[in-house]
Amino acid sequence: MGNYNTRSVRFLQSRKDFPQFVSLGKRRPSFGLYRFDKPLRFVPPDDEGFTLRGDRRRLLYKGRRRSHRFTILGDTAFEYDCILEKPPDSNVISLFMEGAEYFDFFRQPDFLQDPLLAGSYAVYKKETMIGEGTGKLCHIHRPEIIDARGRRCWGDLSIVGNCLYISIPEKWLGEAEYPVIVDPAFGTTTIGSQYLWEIYPGEPWEPLYYEYEIPVNRFFISEPIKNTCTAYFYTNQDDPVAGGRPVFYSSGTNAPNSRRSIDESFIDFRVTANNPKGWRSGTFTPNGTSNTTGYIWFGCFVEYGWHPRFDYGATYHNRDWFGYNDIPNTYPGYTGTNIPMNTNGFKLSMYFTFNMGENYIRTLTQGVTLTDSKKLTADYKRTVSQIVTVTSITERIKILIHIIMDIVSSTLNINRLGTYQREIKDRAGNKAETSILKIIFHRIEEKVYATGALFRGLVFYVSIFTQVHIRDFLLGRFLKAREELILKSAISVEIELESRIG
């Protein structure tokens, strides 16, 4: 990823969903979307300087030929405006996308009734892992173009390789009065953008609906499925006695094959005043033969009706089944080879999670250790070999007097762990915190009294900034020294984290 000096304040979207962070460039109007381990960053090709002003709701990068503006639209979307201050050289605006190789860009059909969604793009991870929800990163809505006189038209989106292109009708642009605003919006929820579809050409569109069917999407698992699984389905509209059961099947030749779930609980899909539309959950367990990794097909055995949300995508199958509570052990229609895939290609808003067989409780205590037990004190004895340069207050005559002010520092760079710093200070304290992005920031400031006449009453300062603490490695580095110093702490700050390793 390029270094764009991203701002320290990020826009946080989708607080009620999987959190989505929008990080803006400090000097250039780039912006990145951070939901998974691989972010997606959009970079305009502008090379001119910008002046920046605004607040946490709106920021404007002001340029001479083009300006760029970001506006928060509630909790689930933000708007990026490219403002053409003067007539452009081309009617096409391009944005380079860093990280595009990790995502699929599903173009929504042009026949959709909503012009904001027709020709828009649903962005999903190429490989949706367990624990990443539906795998949806964002939705790039079709842009509306507005000139200084209030004239409006729709622009077109296209993605070629790692570039997003926004096309403005040439004739409209030739008659426009500047400035012209191009404003695509980015939705940041993980549910699908659609719920209506055209069953019969020319007939009114209806909500997508399943009953006595088994719709499934393909998922990738990197760990064997063990223990109880929890399934989540988004229900968008009410239907009498609606409900179904979560199921998953092994993957044959690009198609679902053998049933691999048992003990599937019934999930209520009703939408009422006391139970509004949203996520519903239920459980199932593997049948004991799912100790493999790779592709599976997960979905719902719908018994009495389900109205989901969805995006148009790929890797979708659906078959009728009138067995009621009798879930088929082989996916209907499977013959050992490919079975016809439903051409609609619905990407349904559903996913599941499971607990791995190993759970770890980690305790963070004050000091430089990661242990699994409580520590009230931490004593470390070590020796330190270092060269000390003493600068006297009486600089010119170089005479040591009773008061000596100096700073002794030593820096040890630990590859892949960050930087380990030691400084002599006159303050002591302890701070520890964890960030929402699973990065552990741990700062320890401790007072140390060293033996010797020269440095009586010195203060020892330890600062650790790292993403991962490896106990033996870090402690080993800490203990390698040649000057006796004893660190004692009467205070222990303890944080317990339950970690499901995935």
C-alpha positions, 0 to 999 in steps of 0.5 A: 500500500502507498504511504498517503499519510492517512489522518489520525481521525477516521470516519467510522461507519456501520456501528450496528454491523461489522464496523467499517472504517473510512481513512482519509489521506492527509495530503492527497484526497485518497480514501481507504475502506477498512473492514477486513485484513485487506483494505481497499483504497481509492486514489485520484490521479490529481498531482496538484496541491490541496488546502484542507478544511472541514470537520468530522462530518465533512472534509474538503480538499480544495484544488485549482482544477478539481476539489474533493469532498467527503460527507458522512451520510448517517451511520451506513454510508458516506458520499465522495464528491469530485468537484470539477472547478473548470472544464476537464480534459475528459468526460471520464473520472478515474480512481485507482484502487489499491487492493482491488485484487482481493475483492470481487466487484459484482455489477448490478444489472441495468434493468433495476428500477432504482437508478441509484442501484442500476449499474452500481457495484457490490464489493465482496471479498474474493474468499469470505472466511468464517467470522467475516460475515457476508464478506461484503465490504461496501456498495458503490452507488451510481453517481449523480452529476449536478452543475452550478445551475442545478441541472442533473444527470446520471453518470455510469460506473465501470471497473477495469482491472484496478481502476474505477471509472465514472463517465459523464454524458459528453453532451450534458458536460459540454453545456454545463456551468461550473463547478460540476459535482460528481457524487457517488455514494458508498454504502457500508452495511454488509447486507445486500442492496436488493430485495425486489426482483422481476419474476415475469417481464413486464409484471410488477417487481416483487420481493424475493421469496423462498418457500420449500426451497434450499438456496445456498451460496459458496463459502470458503473455510480455512479451518475444519468445522467443529463444535456448534455453529451459529447461523445468521440470516437477514429477514426483510419482510413478514410472512405467516409462520415464516421460518427455516433451518440452517444447512451446509453441504460439501462441494462437488464439482462446483455444486453442493453435494452431501449434507454435512450439518445435523441438529439444525435449529428452527429460525423464526423469520417473522417480522412484527412490530416487536421483532423488526426486520434484521438478523435472525440466528440459529444453530447447527453442528457438523455431522463429524465428517467435516474435518476438511477445509476448502469450499462448502455450500451454506444456506437455508432449508426454508420451510414456511417462507423467507424474504431475504436481502441480496446482491446480484452475484455468483456461486448460487444454487437453489432447488425445491424440496417438499420434504418439510422437516426432512432435510435431504442428505444429498442436495436435490438434483446432484448427480455427481457432475455439475448441476445447472446453476440458477442464472440469477446469481443471488448473493444472499445476506447470510453467514455463519460462525463456529467455535474452534476446538481451542480457546485461549485466555490471555492475561496482559499484565503490567511489565513486558510479559504476556502470561496466563496468570495474574502478576502482582509484582514483576522483578527483572534483573539484568545488566546493561552495557552502554556509553553515557555522554555527560554534558555539564551545565558549565559547557565551556569548562567541562567541570562536573558540579553537584547538579548534573542534567543529562539524558541517557537513551538507548534504542533497540530495533526489533524486527517485526515487533516495532521499536523498543526504547529506553530513556531516563525520565523523571515521571512514572505511570502506567497506561494500557489499552486495546484498540478496536482493530485488534492491535494491542498498544501497551505502554509501560512507564516505570521508575527505576533506581540504579546503584552508583554515585553518579546516577543516583535517583535516575528514572527508567522509562520503557515504551513498547509499541507493537502489534504482537507480543511474543513472550519468550522473544521479548523477555529474552531481549529484555534480559540480555544486558550487563548492568544490574538494574531491578524493576519493581512494580507495586501496581498490576494492570490486568486485562483478560482477553478471550481469543478464538484463534482463526 
